């Protein structure tokens, strides 16, 4: 199973004294030229014009210090991506507390999408940065569109014959949409909160529930050592782990499955 995750906007700092970034050492080496292009423009923009960089990156005054961080990306300390990304989903996933077997499974099955890197594995060493998929760089343009070509060349081979569990938010999903036979082995997940209002069930998408539930769900699959081969096996696995899941099979060939995970509380 290959699980696709969104990054987090907030990130932990890279450790002082650790080796600097080595783009060639990152997973999915076919993305290296595209990564270098984004990295070069981002670093040059942030080093040359902090005000313009702040505007391009959509940063508030309170976050303008992120510009200087980006300017120093090539020499900054690095940590495994699984430690750099923080927030609700990653707190629930709890990579640091997985046992060895589950951690090994995570390292070969999780990909985190990124406006800067395209996608990285959780063991890839990266510096802390600020560059969402929604950014439009002056030279390369909108990153969501920029990454589509490189991703289309690399991701199908990375998926191989595995189930693709797509947990990305819409901005990051725009960078690669599985097609054909890969799409038929793909399952997207929506988390819905169920409430009873005046005796009637009401369902809604709530961001915190969504992120926390997705993180917990991935952790449970990893901890149980489960690697479903297809969407139907994934459905059975999640129900076996105690999740309430409703599935919608694709209406036609070449489309992904859609799973709704129903929650009442965290």
Order of alpha helices (4+ residues) and beta strands (2+ residues): beta-alpha-alpha-alpha-beta-alpha-alpha-alpha-beta-beta-beta-beta-beta-alpha-beta-alpha-alpha-beta-beta-alpha-alpha-beta-beta
